[in-house]
Every structure is written in C-alpha cells, then in structure tokens.
Amino acid sequence: MRTTSSIATHRRRKRLMKLAKGFWGDRKNHIRQTSNAVMKALAYNYIHRKKKKSDFRALWIQRVSVAAKIQGLSYSKFINGLILAGCKLNRKVLSEMAISDPQSFAAVASLAKAALA
C-alpha cells in the first residue's frame, strides 16, 4: 500500500486560496501565482502596520503645526517652549486638543510662549 500526501497538499492549497480571496486574475486560482501574491501581500501587510505609526505621527505634527501658527508660534518653537515649560503632552494629545478644544490649546501655547521668553 502506498502513501500519498494528497490530503496535506489539498489542505495547504485550500489555506493558501483562502488567503488569496479577493485577488484579481490568475493570482486567485493558480497555485504558483497565488503563493507569490499571498507572500508579497503578507510582507506588505507587516511593513505597512509598522509604517502606519509614522504616518499618524506626521499627521499629528501637521495639525499641531497649523494650530501653533494660529497662535503665532512655529512648530519647533512651540515644541521647544513646551519642553522648557516641562509640559509632558505628546503630539497625539496636542493634535486632538487643537481640533476639539482650541481654547485649551491656546492656553498651552501661551505656556510655551512664556517659557520661551
């Protein structure tokens, strides 16, 4: 009696095809192309999960920069003033504050101005 690996092969291919659901053209139903496409997609997925963090930081910095300009400070002077004042607010919180609560952001900006003077 000979043994085959057909059950394992079918299971492996089925798992691969499940990962390739929604792919376009031959990438969804030809094993070799599907394998390459899935491996590339998983690699990009990993890379972009890491990149998302720097993208959000850049967005927060842009928002804080615009809000600081409205208060008459450049972004670098604003951040330097906060450091000198000993303020521990991070860029995410400052960004949310600039959008949802401009009065409190103005108070933080005046704190930064005072520390710079």
Secondary structure as UniProt FT lines:
FT   HELIX           6..19
FT   TURN            20..22
FT   HELIX           25..28
FT   HELIX           31..70
FT   TURN            71..72
FT   HELIX           75..85
FT   HELIX           91..100
FT   HELIX           102..116
//
